[in-house]
Amino acid sequence: MPAALLIVLLIVAVIAVPAASSSFWLTVLALAAIIIANPIVRAVRKNRYFASQQFQTLKAEVAAVVVEHNDVVDYVQEIRAKGSFELGASSSGQYAHLASFDNNSAWNYRRDRNVADYAPHVHNASLQVVRSASAEPIKYLMKYFSIAADQETLADVQRVADDIARLEDAVVNVKRREADITALINPPKFILKHYRSEFWDQIGVHLSPIEVPYPRYKFQYTSAGGNSAQETSVELNTSTLEALSSTLVDKIRWAKSAAGQRALMTTRLRGEIKERDNYACVTCGVSLSAEPHLLLEVDHITPVSKGGLSVPENLQTLCWKCNRSKGAKVA
């Protein structure tokens, strides 16, 4: 039942029932009846809402939007499934799985509250390294996770950055679509509060916790006794990947040319390419002005895997459907 009505009934039960009957147990019974009835009334209201002609009409009106939304969701999952977001690994503890460790100290002397992690994305280091990594994350990421300053690594970083950027744009696009569908149908607040999952099932939208799988690299210090621990984490999001690309370009001798300096797929460059192409797909012609929710991507005409660079003349704007159909083919 509506929150305001529930509060009024509870107040009446607490004040009016004792005044009329002077019975403590009758007051308890009245309160219990109201509390038990509340979810039942709410469920009845929910069923009536989903069965209403108004809801069914609105549901039919957004059917085309729902189909497009679910296609984009599938596309996001496809990028995640095909993408490889690994750039480097730490060799510390790479053979730790071959040994077993047991602390045989007496219980009152044990201090191993912190235990070191051993994984490719974790570098076990001194406290000084952990603290220095927080000040210079790119430098230490390259040094301790074997990210070499060469053309092959730069191309790999650009590939990961491109996949991450596509995912970021697609996830934002999906969330905007869901917000617009919700606003268009404008369900009662109690529906979204208590029956959100059922609401989306009724609409026909496949909701899932869509997130960008940012790789996270850690520098970890654990004292010998396990009594203290500190760590620095570096998330390979768009900003970090762009900084890493810029650092690699500065370190690679050939990249000090003008062409090399432009060989970075940055957020700014993506925006410039979309603006240059009038925010429209160069293949099918569909544009943001015609479809406000259009998901546009910046594509390498000659793929990075085939030697293509992230320079304006090798970049074009495609809608996600045309980009998916293109794959790694050379246009």
VODRENLUM-205638 format. One record per residue (C-alpha): x, y, z; residue in three letters. Coordinates in nm, 3 decimals. Example, Ala and Ser with C-alpha at 12.3 -4.5 7.8 and 13.67 -1.06 7.14 Angstrom:
! VODRENLUM-205638
{node {1.230 -0.450 0.780} 'ALA'}
{node {1.367 -0.106 0.714} 'SER'}
//
This chain:
! VODRENLUM-205638
{node {0.000 0.000 0.000} 'MET'}
{node {0.115 0.363 -0.043} 'PRO'}
{node {0.365 0.470 0.222} 'ALA'}
{node {0.145 0.758 0.341} 'ALA'}
{node {-0.154 0.526 0.392} 'LEU'}
{node {0.062 0.272 0.574} 'LEU'}
{node {0.188 0.540 0.816} 'ILE'}
{node {-0.166 0.666 0.882} 'VAL'}
{node {-0.295 0.314 0.955} 'LEU'}
{node {-0.006 0.244 1.191} 'LEU'}
{node {-0.071 0.567 1.378} 'ILE'}
{node {-0.441 0.486 1.404} 'VAL'}
{node {-0.359 0.138 1.531} 'ALA'}
{node {-0.126 0.277 1.797} 'VAL'}
{node {-0.355 0.560 1.912} 'ILE'}
{node {-0.716 0.482 1.824} 'ALA'}
{node {-0.729 0.109 1.903} 'VAL'}
{node {-0.600 0.141 2.263} 'PRO'}
{node {-0.830 0.437 2.321} 'ALA'}
{node {-1.134 0.244 2.197} 'ALA'}
{node {-1.065 -0.096 2.353} 'SER'}
{node {-0.797 -0.048 2.620} 'SER'}
{node {-0.662 -0.385 2.504} 'SER'}
{node {-0.288 -0.427 2.454} 'PHE'}
{node {-0.326 -0.749 2.256} 'TRP'}
{node {-0.591 -0.600 2.029} 'LEU'}
{node {-0.345 -0.319 1.949} 'THR'}
{node {-0.072 -0.576 1.871} 'VAL'}
{node {-0.317 -0.770 1.654} 'LEU'}
{node {-0.411 -0.454 1.462} 'ALA'}
{node {-0.045 -0.367 1.401} 'LEU'}
{node {0.030 -0.722 1.288} 'ALA'}
{node {-0.268 -0.721 1.051} 'ALA'}
{node {-0.152 -0.395 0.891} 'ILE'}
{node {0.207 -0.517 0.851} 'ILE'}
{node {0.094 -0.849 0.700} 'ILE'}
{node {-0.156 -0.680 0.470} 'ALA'}
{node {0.097 -0.432 0.333} 'ASN'}
{node {0.292 -0.668 0.100} 'PRO'}
{node {-0.033 -0.836 -0.006} 'ILE'}
{node {-0.189 -0.505 -0.105} 'VAL'}
{node {0.134 -0.406 -0.280} 'ARG'}
{node {0.135 -0.730 -0.482} 'ALA'}
{node {-0.227 -0.675 -0.583} 'VAL'}
{node {-0.145 -0.321 -0.697} 'ARG'}
{node {0.153 -0.454 -0.891} 'LYS'}
{node {-0.052 -0.718 -1.074} 'ASN'}
{node {-0.321 -0.464 -1.160} 'ARG'}
{node {-0.058 -0.226 -1.297} 'TYR'}
{node {0.108 -0.485 -1.522} 'PHE'}
{node {-0.234 -0.600 -1.648} 'ALA'}
{node {-0.360 -0.248 -1.718} 'SER'}
{node {-0.433 -0.134 -2.071} 'GLN'}
{node {-0.214 0.171 -2.020} 'GLN'}
{node {0.092 -0.039 -1.939} 'PHE'}
{node {0.030 -0.278 -2.229} 'GLN'}
{node {-0.008 0.016 -2.470} 'THR'}
{node {0.315 0.180 -2.355} 'LEU'}
{node {0.493 -0.154 -2.369} 'LYS'}
{node {0.391 -0.194 -2.733} 'ALA'}
{node {0.503 0.160 -2.814} 'GLU'}
{node {0.858 0.099 -2.689} 'VAL'}
{node {0.892 -0.241 -2.855} 'ALA'}
{node {1.127 -0.111 -3.125} 'ALA'}
{node {1.341 0.068 -2.865} 'VAL'}
{node {1.359 -0.253 -2.662} 'VAL'}
{node {1.482 -0.454 -2.960} 'VAL'}
{node {1.759 -0.201 -3.027} 'GLU'}
{node {1.849 -0.192 -2.658} 'HIS'}
{node {1.885 -0.569 -2.637} 'ASN'}
{node {2.095 -0.573 -2.953} 'ASP'}
{node {2.338 -0.324 -2.795} 'VAL'}
{node {2.349 -0.531 -2.474} 'VAL'}
{node {2.440 -0.839 -2.680} 'ASP'}
{node {2.707 -0.634 -2.856} 'TYR'}
{node {2.859 -0.530 -2.522} 'VAL'}
{node {2.880 -0.895 -2.418} 'GLN'}
{node {3.035 -0.979 -2.753} 'GLU'}
{node {3.312 -0.719 -2.709} 'ILE'}
{node {3.382 -0.849 -2.359} 'ARG'}
{node {3.394 -1.210 -2.478} 'ALA'}
{node {3.628 -1.143 -2.770} 'LYS'}
{node {3.849 -0.880 -2.611} 'GLY'}
{node {4.178 -0.959 -2.443} 'SER'}
{node {4.270 -0.695 -2.186} 'PHE'}
{node {4.607 -0.830 -2.078} 'GLU'}
{node {4.919 -0.619 -2.127} 'LEU'}
{node {5.181 -0.761 -1.896} 'GLY'}
{node {5.245 -0.980 -1.595} 'ALA'}
{node {5.467 -0.990 -1.290} 'SER'}
{node {5.704 -1.280 -1.239} 'SER'}
{node {5.704 -1.248 -0.859} 'SER'}
{node {5.563 -1.563 -0.707} 'GLY'}
{node {5.509 -1.732 -1.043} 'GLN'}
{node {5.610 -2.067 -0.891} 'TYR'}
{node {5.446 -2.012 -0.552} 'ALA'}
{node {5.186 -2.277 -0.634} 'HIS'}
{node {5.458 -2.543 -0.621} 'LEU'}
{node {5.518 -2.492 -0.248} 'ALA'}
{node {5.305 -2.509 0.063} 'SER'}
{node {5.331 -2.277 0.361} 'PHE'}
{node {5.222 -2.328 0.718} 'ASP'}
{node {5.272 -2.102 1.018} 'ASN'}
{node {5.348 -2.329 1.314} 'ASN'}
{node {5.390 -2.054 1.571} 'SER'}
{node {5.205 -2.070 1.900} 'ALA'}
{node {4.867 -1.901 1.862} 'TRP'}
{node {4.948 -1.600 2.079} 'ASN'}
{node {5.260 -1.522 1.874} 'TYR'}
{node {5.096 -1.546 1.534} 'ARG'}
{node {5.072 -1.217 1.350} 'ARG'}
{node {4.994 -1.329 0.994} 'ASP'}
{node {4.681 -1.120 0.957} 'ARG'}
{node {4.791 -1.027 0.604} 'ASN'}
{node {4.891 -1.287 0.347} 'VAL'}
{node {5.057 -1.200 0.016} 'ALA'}
{node {4.871 -1.264 -0.310} 'ASP'}
{node {5.046 -1.439 -0.596} 'TYR'}
{node {4.897 -1.370 -0.937} 'ALA'}
{node {5.010 -1.234 -1.275} 'PRO'}
{node {4.848 -0.898 -1.194} 'HIS'}
{node {5.013 -0.872 -0.852} 'VAL'}
{node {5.375 -0.776 -0.790} 'HIS'}
{node {5.504 -0.847 -0.442} 'ASN'}
{node {5.757 -0.578 -0.362} 'ALA'}
{node {5.924 -0.374 -0.093} 'SER'}
{node {5.737 -0.098 0.083} 'LEU'}
{node {5.946 0.160 -0.104} 'GLN'}
{node {5.842 0.018 -0.443} 'VAL'}
{node {5.476 0.018 -0.343} 'VAL'}
{node {5.493 0.382 -0.236} 'ARG'}
{node {5.694 0.487 -0.541} 'SER'}
{node {5.442 0.314 -0.767} 'ALA'}
{node {5.169 0.536 -0.623} 'SER'}
{node {5.368 0.841 -0.732} 'ALA'}
{node {5.479 0.711 -1.074} 'GLU'}
{node {5.228 0.439 -1.172} 'PRO'}
{node {5.312 0.426 -1.543} 'ILE'}
{node {5.687 0.396 -1.487} 'LYS'}
{node {5.651 0.117 -1.234} 'TYR'}
{node {5.378 -0.059 -1.428} 'LEU'}
{node {5.610 -0.089 -1.726} 'MET'}
{node {5.910 -0.189 -1.516} 'LYS'}
{node {5.761 -0.458 -1.295} 'TYR'}
{node {5.499 -0.602 -1.530} 'PHE'}
{node {5.734 -0.638 -1.828} 'SER'}
{node {5.561 -0.388 -2.057} 'ILE'}
{node {5.830 -0.324 -2.316} 'ALA'}
{node {5.877 0.006 -2.498} 'ALA'}
{node {5.849 -0.120 -2.855} 'ASP'}
{node {5.616 -0.088 -3.154} 'GLN'}
{node {5.444 -0.420 -3.086} 'GLU'}
{node {5.357 -0.320 -2.730} 'THR'}
{node {5.232 0.022 -2.844} 'LEU'}
{node {5.001 -0.147 -3.093} 'ALA'}
{node {4.881 -0.382 -2.819} 'ASP'}
{node {4.814 -0.093 -2.582} 'VAL'}
{node {4.618 0.086 -2.855} 'GLN'}
{node {4.415 -0.231 -2.915} 'ARG'}
{node {4.324 -0.262 -2.547} 'VAL'}
{node {4.250 0.111 -2.524} 'ALA'}
{node {4.022 0.086 -2.826} 'ASP'}
{node {3.830 -0.211 -2.680} 'ASP'}
{node {3.797 -0.039 -2.343} 'ILE'}
{node {3.675 0.284 -2.504} 'ALA'}
{node {3.417 0.095 -2.712} 'ARG'}
{node {3.294 -0.081 -2.402} 'LEU'}
{node {3.273 0.243 -2.204} 'GLU'}
{node {3.068 0.409 -2.478} 'ASP'}
{node {2.843 0.105 -2.518} 'ALA'}
{node {2.777 0.072 -2.144} 'VAL'}
{node {2.688 0.443 -2.117} 'VAL'}
{node {2.464 0.404 -2.422} 'ASN'}
{node {2.280 0.108 -2.266} 'VAL'}
{node {2.221 0.292 -1.939} 'LYS'}
{node {2.084 0.596 -2.122} 'ARG'}
{node {1.847 0.375 -2.317} 'ARG'}
{node {1.721 0.214 -1.997} 'GLU'}
{node {1.668 0.555 -1.839} 'ALA'}
{node {1.468 0.673 -2.141} 'ASP'}
{node {1.254 0.358 -2.145} 'ILE'}
{node {1.179 0.408 -1.776} 'THR'}
{node {1.092 0.775 -1.833} 'ALA'}
{node {0.871 0.690 -2.131} 'LEU'}
{node {0.664 0.436 -1.940} 'ILE'}
{node {0.693 0.625 -1.610} 'ASN'}
{node {0.597 0.340 -1.375} 'PRO'}
{node {0.479 0.408 -1.018} 'PRO'}
{node {0.767 0.452 -0.775} 'LYS'}
{node {0.674 0.140 -0.578} 'PHE'}
{node {0.715 -0.069 -0.894} 'ILE'}
{node {1.076 0.037 -0.943} 'LEU'}
{node {1.146 0.012 -0.571} 'LYS'}
{node {1.004 -0.334 -0.507} 'HIS'}
{node {0.959 -0.496 -0.851} 'TYR'}
{node {1.238 -0.354 -1.066} 'ARG'}
{node {1.348 -0.691 -1.202} 'SER'}
{node {0.991 -0.794 -1.286} 'GLU'}
{node {0.930 -0.456 -1.448} 'PHE'}
{node {1.217 -0.505 -1.692} 'TRP'}
{node {1.109 -0.864 -1.757} 'ASP'}
{node {0.762 -0.738 -1.844} 'GLN'}
{node {0.909 -0.476 -2.079} 'ILE'}
{node {1.129 -0.738 -2.243} 'GLY'}
{node {1.465 -0.580 -2.172} 'VAL'}
{node {1.748 -0.814 -2.080} 'HIS'}
{node {1.903 -0.637 -1.785} 'LEU'}
{node {2.240 -0.748 -1.660} 'SER'}
{node {2.508 -0.584 -1.445} 'PRO'}
{node {2.707 -0.453 -1.742} 'ILE'}
{node {3.046 -0.321 -1.641} 'GLU'}
{node {3.374 -0.254 -1.813} 'VAL'}
{node {3.629 -0.521 -1.710} 'PRO'}
{node {3.914 -0.286 -1.633} 'TYR'}
{node {4.235 -0.483 -1.571} 'PRO'}
{node {4.373 -0.394 -1.228} 'ARG'}
{node {4.742 -0.430 -1.150} 'TYR'}
{node {4.865 -0.424 -0.790} 'LYS'}
{node {5.194 -0.355 -0.617} 'PHE'}
{node {5.173 -0.528 -0.282} 'GLN'}
{node {5.386 -0.517 0.030} 'TYR'}
{node {5.331 -0.767 0.311} 'THR'}
{node {5.557 -0.770 0.613} 'SER'}
{node {5.742 -1.092 0.702} 'ALA'}
{node {5.516 -1.156 1.000} 'GLY'}
{node {5.201 -1.054 0.812} 'GLY'}
{node {5.129 -0.784 1.067} 'ASN'}
{node {5.112 -0.503 0.812} 'SER'}
{node {5.039 -0.463 0.443} 'ALA'}
{node {5.016 -0.185 0.186} 'GLN'}
{node {4.934 -0.185 -0.181} 'GLU'}
{node {4.907 0.044 -0.482} 'THR'}
{node {4.651 -0.038 -0.750} 'SER'}
{node {4.662 0.078 -1.110} 'VAL'}
{node {4.340 0.042 -1.309} 'GLU'}
{node {4.380 0.026 -1.685} 'LEU'}
{node {4.098 0.264 -1.767} 'ASN'}
{node {4.101 0.505 -2.061} 'THR'}
{node {4.305 0.771 -1.881} 'SER'}
{node {4.572 0.521 -1.773} 'THR'}
{node {4.594 0.361 -2.117} 'LEU'}
{node {4.632 0.700 -2.284} 'GLU'}
{node {4.910 0.792 -2.040} 'ALA'}
{node {5.078 0.457 -2.106} 'LEU'}
{node {5.052 0.509 -2.483} 'SER'}
{node {5.201 0.857 -2.452} 'SER'}
{node {5.490 0.723 -2.242} 'THR'}
{node {5.559 0.446 -2.494} 'LEU'}
{node {5.560 0.694 -2.782} 'VAL'}
{node {5.817 0.906 -2.600} 'ASP'}
{node {6.037 0.603 -2.541} 'LYS'}
{node {6.021 0.453 -2.888} 'ILE'}
{node {6.278 0.619 -3.111} 'ARG'}
{node {6.078 0.596 -3.435} 'TRP'}
{node {5.775 0.752 -3.267} 'ALA'}
{node {5.948 1.086 -3.213} 'LYS'}
{node {5.850 1.178 -3.567} 'SER'}
{node {5.533 1.380 -3.628} 'ALA'}
{node {5.355 1.068 -3.751} 'ALA'}
{node {5.454 0.878 -3.439} 'GLY'}
{node {5.328 1.153 -3.212} 'GLN'}
{node {4.987 1.126 -3.380} 'ARG'}
{node {4.979 0.750 -3.343} 'ALA'}
{node {4.772 0.767 -3.028} 'LEU'}
{node {4.404 0.678 -3.011} 'MET'}
{node {4.304 0.928 -2.744} 'THR'}
{node {3.961 1.036 -2.628} 'THR'}
{node {4.026 1.372 -2.791} 'ARG'}
{node {4.119 1.208 -3.122} 'LEU'}
{node {3.804 0.996 -3.117} 'ARG'}
{node {3.597 1.308 -3.064} 'GLY'}
{node {3.773 1.486 -3.350} 'GLU'}
{node {3.709 1.198 -3.592} 'ILE'}
{node {3.339 1.182 -3.504} 'LYS'}
{node {3.312 1.559 -3.548} 'GLU'}
{node {3.499 1.541 -3.879} 'ARG'}
{node {3.253 1.276 -4.002} 'ASP'}
{node {2.955 1.485 -3.882} 'ASN'}
{node {2.864 1.227 -3.616} 'TYR'}
{node {2.745 0.987 -3.886} 'ALA'}
{node {2.842 0.639 -3.998} 'CYS'}
{node {3.047 0.665 -4.317} 'VAL'}
{node {2.916 0.327 -4.434} 'THR'}
{node {2.538 0.340 -4.387} 'CYS'}
{node {2.496 0.714 -4.333} 'GLY'}
{node {2.291 0.696 -4.014} 'VAL'}
{node {2.363 0.993 -3.786} 'SER'}
{node {2.309 1.116 -3.432} 'LEU'}
{node {2.073 1.384 -3.560} 'SER'}
{node {1.843 1.111 -3.694} 'ALA'}
{node {1.891 0.866 -3.406} 'GLU'}
{node {1.980 1.038 -3.075} 'PRO'}
{node {2.075 0.705 -2.914} 'HIS'}
{node {2.304 0.597 -3.197} 'LEU'}
{node {2.620 0.423 -3.077} 'LEU'}
{node {2.908 0.551 -3.290} 'LEU'}
{node {3.260 0.409 -3.284} 'GLU'}
{node {3.591 0.516 -3.434} 'VAL'}
{node {3.735 0.240 -3.650} 'ASP'}
{node {4.081 0.176 -3.797} 'HIS'}
{node {4.043 0.145 -4.175} 'ILE'}
{node {4.359 -0.066 -4.181} 'THR'}
{node {4.345 -0.261 -3.852} 'PRO'}
{node {4.622 -0.221 -3.597} 'VAL'}
{node {4.682 -0.596 -3.629} 'SER'}
{node {4.774 -0.538 -3.994} 'LYS'}
{node {5.000 -0.241 -3.929} 'GLY'}
{node {4.743 0.038 -3.928} 'GLY'}
{node {4.817 0.348 -3.722} 'LEU'}
{node {4.590 0.565 -3.510} 'SER'}
{node {4.617 0.863 -3.741} 'VAL'}
{node {4.322 1.063 -3.879} 'PRO'}
{node {4.362 0.939 -4.235} 'GLU'}
{node {4.336 0.578 -4.111} 'ASN'}
{node {4.032 0.641 -3.890} 'LEU'}
{node {3.664 0.656 -3.973} 'GLN'}
{node {3.333 0.680 -3.788} 'THR'}
{node {3.108 0.374 -3.800} 'LEU'}
{node {2.788 0.283 -3.622} 'CYS'}
{node {2.828 -0.022 -3.399} 'TRP'}
{node {2.641 -0.246 -3.644} 'LYS'}
{node {2.865 -0.160 -3.938} 'CYS'}
{node {3.176 -0.188 -3.721} 'ASN'}
{node {3.075 -0.531 -3.596} 'ARG'}
{node {3.010 -0.656 -3.951} 'SER'}
{node {3.344 -0.514 -4.070} 'LYS'}
{node {3.550 -0.702 -3.810} 'GLY'}
{node {3.919 -0.708 -3.895} 'ALA'}
{node {3.861 -0.668 -4.269} 'LYS'}
{node {4.032 -0.385 -4.453} 'VAL'}
{node {3.774 -0.146 -4.597} 'ALA'}
//
